[in-house]
Amino acid sequence: MRPLEYRLPRAVTAFDIEFLVDGMTLHGRCRDLSEEGIRAEFEGKVEAGHTGLLTLRHSARVLRIDARSTHAEESQVGLSFIFETPEQRAAATRFAALVNAKS
């Protein structure tokens, strides 16, 4: 049995994203979003442990933030945002709130 782990609420979404990793841009769709990261589907394969620049292109706003792929199963990939400053965390929080309000 897996231990119970608290996860922030995720909003179901469907908007375009890009993940720039190792000089390649991977195109995909964001499937759900929280203040800490996303679940996405990509055209190409993304393996766990890769770090790169994630661009979220929602109709109301664009967010660019560093992210790490935390797990990958078939076409589903989990990406966690990397926050280097409080301003980056605040920007992700505002973006998630905006997406939740539009959903």
Residue pairs with C-beta under 8 A, 6 or more apart in sequence:
7 34
8 34
8 35
8 36
9 34
10 32
10 33
10 34
10 39
11 32
11 33
11 34
11 96
11 99
11 100
11 103
12 31
12 32
12 103
13 30
13 31
13 32
13 33
13 58
13 99
13 103
14 29
14 30
14 31
15 29
15 30
15 56
15 57
15 58
15 59
15 99
16 27
16 28
16 29
16 30
16 57
17 27
17 28
17 29
17 30
17 38
17 40
17 54
17 55
17 56
17 57
18 25
18 26
18 27
18 28
18 54
18 55
18 57
19 25
19 26
19 28
19 40
19 42
19 46
19 52
19 53
19 54
19 55
19 67
19 69
19 79
20 26
20 52
20 53
20 54
20 55
21 46
21 50
21 51
21 52
21 53
21 69
22 50
22 52
24 44
26 42
26 43
26 44
26 46
27 42
27 43
28 40
28 41
28 42
28 43
28 77
29 40
29 41
30 38
30 39
30 40
30 56
31 38
31 39
31 40
31 41
31 76
32 38
32 39
33 56
33 95
33 96
33 99
34 96
35 89
35 92
35 93
35 96
36 80
36 81
36 92
37 67
37 70
37 78
37 79
37 80
37 81
38 54
38 56
38 67
38 78
38 79
39 76
39 77
39 78
39 79
40 76
40 77
40 78
40 79
41 75
41 76
41 77
42 75
42 77
45 72
46 69
46 72
46 77
47 69
47 72
48 69
48 70
48 71
48 72
49 68
49 69
50 68
50 69
51 66
51 67
51 68
51 69
51 82
52 66
52 67
53 64
53 65
53 66
53 67
54 64
54 65
54 66
54 67
54 79
54 81
55 62
55 63
55 64
56 62
56 63
56 64
56 65
56 95
58 95
58 98
58 99
58 102
59 102
60 98
60 99
60 102
61 95
61 98
63 91
63 92
63 95
65 81
65 82
65 83
65 88
65 91
65 92
66 81
66 82
66 84
67 79
67 80
67 81
67 82
68 79
68 80
68 82
69 77
69 78
69 79
70 78
70 79
70 80
71 77
71 78
72 78
81 88
81 92
83 89
83 92
